[in-house]
Amino acid sequence: MKFFQVPVYFFFFLLHCTLIQAQPTEKDNLHFDHLATRWDEAMPLGNGMLGALIWEKNNHLRLSLDRADLWDERKALDLSKFNFAWVVQQVHAQQYDTVQQLGDAPYDQIVYPTKLPAAAIEFDMTTWGKVISNTLDITTALNTIQFESGLIFHCYIHASRQQGYFSFEHIPGDKKFVDLLIPQLVIPAYQSAKNIPVNDNSHAGEGLQRLGYAAGTVTTTENSILYHQPTYANHYYEVRIEWKKMAAGNIIGTWTISQDHPTQLSPINNSVEPTYWDEHLLWWKNYWAQSAIHLPDSLLQKQYYLELYKLGCVARAGAPAITLQAIWTADNGSLPPWKGDFHNDLNTQLSYWPAYTSNHLSEAATFTDWLWKTMPENKTFTKNYFGVDGLNVPGVETLHGYPMGGWIQYSLSPTTTAWCAQYFYWQWQYSQDTTFLHDRAYPYLHAVAVYLEQITFLRNGKRYLPLSSSPEYNDNNLDAWFTDWTNYDLSLVKFLFSAITDVCNRMQLSNEAKHWSDISRQLPDYAINETGLSVAPGQDLEESHRHMSPYMSIYPLALLDINKPEDKPVIENSMRHLETLGTRNWCGYSFPWMACLYARAYDGEKAVKQLQIFASAFCSPNSFHLNGDQSGGHYSSLTYRPFTLEGNFAFAQGVQELLLQSRDGYIEVFPALPAGWTDVAFENLRAAGAFLISAKKIHGVVKSIQVQATANTTCTLKLPFTDFAFAGSQKKYTVHDGLLSFSLLKNEQVEIMNLQPSLKN
């Protein structure tokens, strides 16, 4: 099988990639001289729908298998028993126990709905010898393990086919040795009443046997295993493994998982398989060719490329949106932390932050595709719970959009959909795709605006929500509800009405644009005092808190701008107040979010510090974000280790915010670099307005900026130099208040050269 003749084929491929794009490099790979002995430190593989974690358990090589749409969607929350109007009444009556019993208790007391693990493949390593090398090449998504006996194991999940592959090469001739290479299927402990979840400090849920599933069936042949597992109602899933001994003596295996239909595998043979490997390579080659960065900080650069690798593994057309763990559900005999669900009060949103600037719009679209697909169910929820037309999204929901409950201030928040709507707006802003604008962005934002107009009410000429909250501030207590706006809710609603107004103007719907603009002007001002942005009027942020929700207007909504005199003191006071409170109650994701806030305030030194803390103290060796402080509590009092992905992807965006920012109608290059970063570059980062930007900073001076338009449009740049010229062209331009503006046709590219004296020679 040509694919597994890696040494020659692979290194020629790597050389070719290096000539095209300098990043990532071999230094950015994961490389160990051992196998992980925990699932959350394993080598991760994935293609959006299928996932695998490669690690060691009880002297067995273990492949923990997963599929993104494996869900138990039995409903625990009964919204026929209560609605938002009733919650408002209970809060005003100071009677909240009944609300908690109906809205929150089902999430904690009933094991479903939940994401499900699939199964595992194991191989007995008794005769293999110690591990010499265990490498995950992120450029090709290939895991290679070499053993002392000479045995080499390869594993990958095909980038575009729903199939995983493994192989063994350099197999000693001993039959007993060969027999141990036959895969064993390990099924989840759905029927084991004795199964006790491992206390691995990962915030794991209850044991799988609580789901009450009937026993699955395992059918084996000489070269295959089929596992059929009934789940609930008439649903089921299947895992199929097949393997074959090749003429050269190698063993090649393949596997897949299906949901509610029989499994199908492409056959293993010498003529077809290399073509599949070529397809796989091509997908990853194209993925990595989208953009590149070059940082002087090796820790941040490696972590950045590991985050983009994970993005490529979990975001794929046709797959669901990114859940808490996506395709790497916990393999510890338990239900995953927080049921592995869709948390829309932060987790899904942060997971898509880096996709736009890194020029991965197709990966970004997996979020809007899923939101669009679940919109009918979300509209039903909106009507039933809030009693109005339009669209809101549950803060915690299942694969098909059913609300799951939990702390209902956030799981049934009245403003969740405004944050989700930002991704339709961003998808339009960064692509300038007019078809998407008309067919997706406008209908979605319009439905949200209709809902928000109806759910709010006028009082003394100002518009208010019946109840407001700020994610996990005061947790699940009665005083987590506010009768005035929180800055979290207010900033989201301000953003939504601003976005729908802009979209309507772009579509020349002037009357509707005026209507939404008028609604927007009815919103009150932010709650601001000497601490900057407070939680709500009369309520400062009084202690360290993991959510940066009071500061949404700074980032990610960018409604406040450090360049505006009226906003500057608000932002600076907010940063100082957060510094005073410290980080003791922060989770891992808090640090990269704070890095984004610092970057928007042009404080690159402090932004980089936050990113360095995250990468060094809040990630496992395989780069997974573990929420708690793995340095032993040096930075945070939270030292547990539940794996969730949003912190990883927020980190990647924190890096990108140092290099390129899309601001209010203009683009800024190298806006927040630390003083010591004298040599930095990036290629083809994407800016709002559908521009691909490349720039170089050499010996502390920005040498040039390249701009390529992906649509007919006008580019406005805040230049980091004053004396410039367009290389090789006589481009017409204007300069006003330090902003350079010029028009470009689709696919047109220009380079702007720095002509300062230090660069003329």
N, C-alpha and C positions, 0 to 999 in steps of 0.2 A: 504494500500500500504506500503510494508515494508520499502521502501526507505525513506519515510518521517517519520518513527519512528526513528528520528535521535539520540536522546540522548543516547540510549544503543548501537545501531549498530555502530554509528559513533565513539564513544569514545573507543570501543574495537578495531576498525580499527586504530585509532590514536595511541593507546598504542602499537599495533603491529609495526606500522611504526617507532615509537620512538626506539624500540629495535633494528631495523635494521639500521636506519639512524637517527642521532640526529637532523637533520635539514630538513626543517624549523620547527619551533615550533609555538605554539599558539601566542607567542609574535610577530611573523612576519605577522599575519593576519591583515586585515583591520577591525577595530572595531570602531563604532560610536554610540552615543545615539540619533541620528537623521538621517533623509534622506537628501542627497544632494539636493540642489535646482538648481543646474546647471548640464547640461549634461556632462561637462568635469570634474566633481567631483564625478560622479556616480560610483557605483560598476560595474566593468567590468567583463564580462563572454565571453568565446569564444572557438571555436575549429578549428581555422584556416579558415574555410569557413563561419560559422555563428557567429554573435556577438550580444551582448545585453549590454545595460547600464541601471542600475536600480537606479531611483531617484524619486524625487517628483516634480510635476508641477501642480500648482493651486489646491492643496489639493487632487491630484490624484497620486496614485502610478503608475509610468510610466516605461515601459520597451521599450527602444529605440532599434529597431531591425535592423540588418544589415546583408548583405551577401557580401563576398569579390569580387565576379565577377559581381556585379551590376554596369554596366558602360553604359554611352552613348558615343559611339566611333565614332560619326560623325566627319569628319575631318575638321578642321579649317585651318590648315597649308597647303599651296599649294606649294609643292617642285618642281612642274613643272615650276614655275616662277623664280627660282633661284637655285644656287648650290654653293659649296664651292669655286670653282675657281672664280666665279663672286664676291663673298664676298671679296676674296683676292684683286681683282682689285679695288673694291670700297674703301677698307681700304687704299690701297696705294694712291688712288686718293683723300683721305680725304672727301669722300662723303658717309656718313653713314646713313643719314635720310632714304634713300631708303631701306637700309638693315633693319632698324628697322621697317619700315612699312610692309615689306613682312615677316620678320622672327619673330618679337616680338609682333606686334600689334594684330594678330589673337588670341594669348593666352589671352590677356587682354580684347579684345573687343567682343569675341564670347564665349558664356558660355560653349560650348562643345569643345572637349571631356572632360568628367568629371566622377568621381566616384559619385554614387547616394546613397541617403539614402533609406530605404525600407518602414518603417511604425513604428507605436508604438502601444503597448497594454497599456490600462489604466484601473485602478480600482478606484472607488470613495471611499475615505477613511473617509467620513464624520462621520461614526459611530464607527470607529476603536479605537479611543483614541490616545494618543501620542505614539510615538516610544520609546520603552524602550531599545531596542538593535538592532543594524544593523551590522551584521558580514559577512565578506567574508572569508571563510576558504580556504586558497590557497592550502592546501594539497589535497582538494577534489573538488575545484572549485564550492563550494556551497555557495549561499547567503541566509542567514536566518535573517528574521526581526520579532521581537516580539513587539506586541502592548499592550497598557494599558488594552484593553478589554480582553486580553488573546489570541487573534488571533495570529497565527504564519504563516508567509509566507515563503515558500522555493522556490528557483529558481536555475536552473543549465542548462547548454547546454551540451548535451551528448558529451563525448570526441571523439567518433568515428562514431556516427550516426548524420545525418543532421537534428537534432531535438532538440528543447528546451523544458524544462518542468517547470511548476510552480504548487504550491499547497497551499491550506489553511487548517490549522488544528485548533482544539479547537474553532470551530465556534459556537457562541451563537445561540440558537434555534429560535430567532426572524426571521420571514420570511423577513421582511424589511431589516434586516442585511444581510441575505443570498442573497437577490436580488442584493445588492451592490457588491457582489463578482463575478458577471458575467462580463467577460472581455468586454471592449469596444475597437474597432479598430480605431486608429487615423491615417488617411492617409496623406501623404505629400501634401503640398499646391501647387500642380502642376498647378491648374486652378485658384487659387485665385489671381486676379489682385490687391486686396487690401493687400495682404501679404507683409509686410515690414519686412525684416530681422532685428532681434534684434541686436542692437549695443552692443555686449557683449565683445568687445575688443579682439575678437578671430581671427581677420583677415578673417572673414567669406566672402564667395563669394556672388554673386548676388542671388536674390530670385529664388526659384525653378520654378516659373511660366514662367521665361524667356526661359525655355526649350521647351515650346509650346506643351506639350503632350496633347493628347485627354483625356477626363475624364475616370477614371477607374470605374470599377463596383464592388459593394460590395453585396455579397449574404449571407444572414443569415438564420440559422435554429435555433431550440431550443438549440442546443449544438455545433454550429460551426459558423465560419465566414470565408468567402473566398473573398479575394481582388485580382482582376485582373487588372493590370496596363499596358496599352500599353506605350511603350517608343518611339523609333524611328524606321523608316522603318517597318519591321514586327516583331520587338522584343517586348518582354513583360516580366514582372515578376509577380509572384503570392505570396501572403502571406495567409497561412491557419492557423486558430486557432480552436482547439477542446477542449472541457472540459467535465467532467463527475463527478456526485456526487456519492461518494463511499458508500458502505454499512455502514461504520463506521461514516458517516456524513462528511467526508472530501471532498474537491473539488480538483480534479487534472486536470490540463490543459497541453496542448502540442501545439507547433507551429513549423512551418518551412517556408522557403522561397525557391522558385524555380526560375530559370532563363531560359526562353524560352522553358519550358515544364511544364505541370500541376503538382501541388504539390501532394505529397504523404506523409501520416503520418502513422506510426505504431499505431495500435489501443491501447487505454488505457484499460487495464484489470488487474485483480489481479495477474494472474499467470505469465504474460510476463514481466510486468514493473519492478519487482525487479531484474530480470536478466539483464535488460538494466542498472540499477543502478550499479550492480556488475561489468559490463563491464567498465562503466565509472570510477569507483573507481580503477579498475585494471590498466587502462591506466595511471591515475595520480600517482598511487603508483609506477609504473615502471618509469615514468618520473622523479619523485623526487629521486628515487634510483640511478640515474646515477652519482651523485656527491654531495658533501656537503662541506661547509666551516664553520669555527668557528672563529669569529673575536671578539676582545675586545671592539669594537666600535658598540654599539647597533643600532645607526642611520644608519650606513653603512650596517650592516648585514641585517636589515629589508628591506632597500631599495634594496639591492642585490636580496633577495628572491622575492620581489615584481616584480623585473625586469624579473627574471627567470619564475615567474608565467605568466607574460604577454607574454614572448617568447613562452611558452607552449600554450597560447591562440591563438596566431596569426600565428604560423609556423607549418604547418601540411602537410603531403604528400597529393598531389592532389589539394591543395589550391594554389592560386597565391602567388607570392612573397609579402613581407611586403611593403605596400605603406606608405604614410605619416601618415595616421591614421588607416590603416589596416581595421579591422572589427568594428571600433568604429567611423563611420562617424558622423560628427557634426549633432546634432539634435536641430537646432535653426531656421528652416524655410529657410535656405540658402544652397547654394552650399558650400562644405567644403573648408577650407583654402587651397590655391594653388591647388584646384580641387581634392584634395585627391589622387594625381597621383603618378607615379613612378619617383622619383627624383634620378637620378644615378650620380649626382655630389657630393654626400655625403650621402644622406638619406638612400637609400637601403643598401649601403655598411656598414655603421655604425650599422645598425639594425642587421646584422649577425655577428658582431665582437665576441660576447660572446659565440656563439653556439659551437665553436670548443673546447675551453679550458674547458667549462662546461660539455663536453662529451655528447653533443646533436647533433651528426652528422646527424641524420635523419631530425632534424629541420633545420640544416644548408643546407641540400640538397634541401630544397624547393626553395632556391635562384638559385642554379645551374640548377635545374629542369625547373624553369621558363625561365631562360636565354636560355637554350637549346631549349625549346618549341618555343620561339620567335625568334630564330636564323634565320630561313628562311626570315622572314619579315625584320630583322635587316640587313641581307645581301642585300636585295633589296634596302633598304635605303642607304647602303654604296655605292652601285653601282650608284644609281641615284644622290645622293648628292655629294659624294666625287669623283665619276668617276673612281673608281678602284675596283678590286676584293678584296675578303677577308671579314673581319667582323669588323664593328664598331657598337656601341649601342647608340641610342639617349640619351642625358643626361636627357631629360624629355620625357616620353612616356606613352602610354596607356596600357591597359591590354594585348592586343595582339601585342604590340611592335610598334605601329604607332607613329612617332615623333609628338610632340605637339607644338614645338616652345617655345617661351619665350625669355629670353635673350640668343641669339644664341651662344655667346661665350662659354656658358656652356650647354645649351639645345641641341646644335649641335656640341659639342666639338669634336675635332679630336682624343682625347685620352681616352674618357670615357670607352671604351671597355677594355682598359688595366687594369683599376681598377676592372671592373667586372671579368676579367679573373683571378685575384688573388684568387677568391673564388673557381674556379676549381682547382687551384694549391693547395690551403689550403685543400680542400676536399681530394685531393690525399695525401698530406703530413701527415695529421692527421689520415687518415684511412689506408694508404698503400694498398688500394684496387686496385690491378693490372687491374681488369676488368674496373673500372672507369678510370684508367690511360689511357688505350688503347682506350676505347670507347667514353669517354667524355673529359677528361682533354687535351689529346694530340690534338684531332681534333679542340677543341675550341681555345686553345692557338696557334695552327698552323694557323688557319684562321685569328686570330688577328695579328700574326707576318707577314703574307703575306700582309695584309692591310697596316701595319705600314711601311713595307719596301717600298711599292709603294707610299704612301702618303708623305713620307719624300724624301729629295733630298740631293745630295752631293755638298758641296761648300768648296773648298780648303781642301779636304780630310775629312771633317767633315759633319755629317748628320744633317739636320734641317727640321723643319716643315715650311710650307708656312706661317702660322700664329699660334701664341700660346697665351694662356691666363691662368689665375689662378682664380679659382671659386670666382666670385663676387668681385674681386679686381677691383676697378673703375666701379663697377656695370655694367651698360649697355651702357657705353660711348665708343666712338671711341678709347680712350686711354686704354681701357681694353684689346685691342689686342696688341700683341708684335710681332715684326718681328724676334726676337731672342727667344730662349727657355725660358719659365718660368721654375722655379725649379719644379713646380707641374707637368707640362707635361713631362719634362725631366726625372724626377724620375720615373714616370709611364712607360715610354718607356724603360728606363734602366731596370726596374723590369721585364717587359714583355720579353725582349730578354734574360735576365738571366734565367727566369723561363722556357722558351721554350728550351733553351740550356740544362738545367738540365733534363727536361722531355725527350728530345731526347737521352741524355746520358743514362738515366735509361732504355730506350727502345732499347739501343744499335744501335741507328741511328747516327753513328759517323760522317758521311759526312754532314748530316743535322745539327747536333749539331755544327760542325765547321762553317758552313755557318752563323748560327745565332750568334755565338760567334764573328765572324768577323764583322758582322753588329753592334753588341753591341760596339765593340772597336771604331767604327766610331763616336759614340756619344761624344759630348764635355763634359767637366767637369761641375760640378755644379757652379752656380754663388755664390761665397763666398767672404765676406769681413770681416771687424772688427765686424759687427753685426751678423756674422754667415751666415746662408743661407738667401739670399735676395729673393725678388720676381722674379727678372730677372736681367740679366746683366745691371748695371747702375740704378737699381730701388730697393731701400730698402723698406721694410715694414715700412711706415712712421707714421702709426697711429694704434691704437687698431683695430683689425679686427676679425670678427666672425669665419672665416675659417682658419684652420691651414694648408692650402694647400701648402704653401712654404716648410713645414717641413715633407712632405710625406715620404721623404727618411729616416727620423728617425722613424716615425710610421705613418701608419701601414706597410710600405714596408720593414723596417728594413734593408735598404741598407747601412746605416751608423751605426756604433757600438761604443759606449762609451769606449769599451775595446781596440779599435785600436788607437794607438798614433796619427795617422793622422786625425782621426775623432773626437777625444775627444775635442779639442778646438772649433771645428765647432759647436758641439752640445752644449757645455757650453756657448759659445757666443750667440747662438740662444736663449737659455733659458733666459739669462740675458736681451737680447733685448726685448723679449716678456714681461718680468717683467717690464721693463722700460716703455713700451707702455701702460700697464695696461689692464683692462678688461671692460672699459666703453662701448665698441661696441660689446661685446661678446653676443652670445645667450647661452641658457642653455647647448646645446651640446658641446660648446667650452670648458667648464670646465672639463668634463670627458676626452675629447680628450687631453687636456693639462695634465691631470693626467697620461694618458698613456705615453706622452712624458717625463714627470718627472720620471715615473717608469723606462722607458728605460734608463734614465740617472742616475738611482739608487738613486734618491732623494725621498724617501718614505714620509718624512714629508710634503713636498710641494704637492706631489701627493694626499695624504689623505686630505689635506686642500681643494684642488679643488673638491674632491668628496663630502666633507661635505658641501661646498657651494652649489653645485648642489642639493643635497638632501634636504637642508633646505630652499633654496631660489628660486628654479626654477621648483618646482613640486607642483601640486595641492594636496589636502589632500588624494586623492585616488592614488597618486604616479605618475600621468600622467605628462610628461615633457611639460611645457607650454611655452618654448622658452624664454619668458621675465622674468625679475627679479620680483618675487612676494613679495619680501621684501620691495618694494617701491622704488627701484632704488639704493639700497646700493652698489650693485656690478656691475650693468650695467644700462646704460641709456635706454635700451629697457625694457619697463614695460608692453608690451602687453601680451596676453595669448593664442596664437594659439597653439593647441595641435598637436605635432608630436612625433613619437616614437623613432627616432634615438638616441636622447639624453639619453633616458632610457637605451637602450641596450649598448651604449658606456659606461655608468656608470658601468654596470656589468662587462664589459671587463676591465675597470680601476681597479676595485677591484681584478680581476684575475691576472692582470699584477703585482700586489704587491706580489702575492703568488707563481706564476709559470710563467716562461718565456721560450719560445722556441726560441733559438738564432741561430746563424750561425753554425749548426751542433751539438749543444749541448743543454742541458736542465739545467735551473738554478732554484733552489728551494729557496723560500723566498728572492728574489733578492732585494726587495725595501720596506722593512718594516720600519715603524717609530721606533725610539729607545724605545718608551714606549710600544710597542706591544710585551710584553714578553711571552704571552701565546696565540698561534695561531695554528690552524690546518686545514687541508683540506683532503678530501678523493676523490680519483678517478677523479681528474682533468686530462684532456687529454693533452698530449704534442705532438708536431710534431714528426713523426716517429712511431706513433700508440702505445704510451705508456700511461697507466693510472698510475698517480703518487699520492701517499698519503704521508703526512709528518706531524710531530708534533714538535712544539717549546714550551718547558715548562720552565718557570722561565728564559727565555732569552736564552736558549740553545736548538738547534735542536737535538731532541732525536733520531729520526729514519726517514728513507725514504723508502717507499715501491714502487716498480716498477713492473707493470704487463704489459707484451707485448700482443698486440692484433694481432700481425703478427710476423713472423720469422725475426728478425732484430738485430742490434747492438745498444745498448744504450750508450750514452755518457753524463755524468753528471758532472756539476761543483759543487763539494761537499762544503757544508758550514762547514765542519770539516775535520781534517787531519788524525786522528787516528780512524780507522773504521774496521768493520768486517761484512761479510755476515752472517746473522743469520741462523743457522742450515744448512749451505751448504758450500762446498769448491769451490766456483765459481772462475773460471779463469778470470783474469782482467788485465788491464794495467792502469797505471797512467802517464800522461804526461802533463806538464804545468798546474797542478791542475785539470785536467779533467780525470775522471774515466770512462773507457770503458769496456763493457762486452757484450757478446752475449746472447740472449734469444730466446727460441722457442715460438711459438704462445701459449698464455694462461699461460706461465710460469711466476711465481711471485717470487721476491726476496725481502728481507728486509735488508737494510744497516744500521747497528747500530753505533751510535757515541760512541767511547770508550775513549773519553777525561776523565781525572781524575774526573771531577765534576760529571760524570754520572756513574762511575764504581761501586759505593756503592748502 
